[in-house]
């Protein structure tokens, strides 16, 4: 199978994207761990508020802190799942590149 110049550029770009994903997986994993750690720290801080007889500043702090905790938890969970799912690159791109390589190997 012969590829045209735009197709060759596309394949080169896909390979570069795959290599970047593989190189940056540890950075993504670190970012996910930091996001989850921030969420856990927020939960610990939230546990230190005395809500038996809450004052207005305590209620305000809790009302602001809970959405922030959920946002950091969501970001961390999304990053963790994305990094683990694409640990060796995106599966569909790996398959496509492998098929292209096999077809080029068969062509004399």
N, C-alpha and C positions, 0 to 999 in steps of 0.2 A: 504494500500500500504506500503510495506516494502522497506526502502531505504538501500542501501549498505553503507559501511563506507566512500568510496570516495564521494558518493552522499550526505551523511550527512555533510561531511566537506565542500562541495560546498555550501550547503544550509546555513551552519553557516557563511561561508565567505560572501555570498550574504547578509545575515542579518546584518553583521558588516559593509559592504559597505553602506547599506541603512541607518544605524544609523549614520555613519560618514557623509553622505550627509546631513542628517537632522541637525546634530550638527553644521556643517560648513556653513550652508546657510547664517547666519548673517555675517560671515567673507567674504563670496563671495559677498554678497550685499554691504558690506562696501568697498571692493576692486573695485567693479563696480562703486560705487559712487565716489571714489577717482579718478579713471581713467577718468570718465566723467568730474569731476571738473578740472583735469589737462588739458583736451582738451578745456574746456571753458576758463580757464586761458590763454592758448595759443592763443585762438581767441581774447581775450582782449588785450594781448600783441601785437598781430598782428595788431590790430586796432590803436595802438599808433605810428606805423611807418608812416612817412610822405612820401607818394609815389607820390607827385606832381612833385617834382624834386628829384628823388631818387639818392642817392649816391651809390657807389659800395658796401659798407658794409651793407646798408639797403636792397639792392637787395639780397645779399648773405644770410642775416639773414632771410628774408622772404622765400627764396628758401629752406632753411634748416628747418624752422619752420612749413611750411605747411604740409610736409609729417609726421612730428612728431605729429602734431595735429590729422591727419587722423588715424595714428596708435593708439594713445590713445583713440580716439573716437571709433574705431573698437573694441579694447579690452574691453572698458567699455560697449559697446552695446552687445557684445557677452556674457560677464559675466552676465549682467543684464538678458538677455533672458534665458541663461542657468540656472541661479539660480531660476528665476520665473517658468521656465518649470519644474524643478526638486525640487520644494519647499518641497514636502512631500516624496521625494525619486524618483527614476526613475519609471515611471508608469509600464513598462513591468516587472520589477523586483518585484514590489509590487503585480502585478497580479500573477506572477509565485509563489511567496511565499504564497499567499493566497490560490491558488489551491493546493499546496503541503499540507498546513495545513488542508484544508477541506478533502483531500483524506486520510490523516493520522487519522483524527477524525472519518471517516466512518469505517475504518478498526478496527475490534475488537481486 
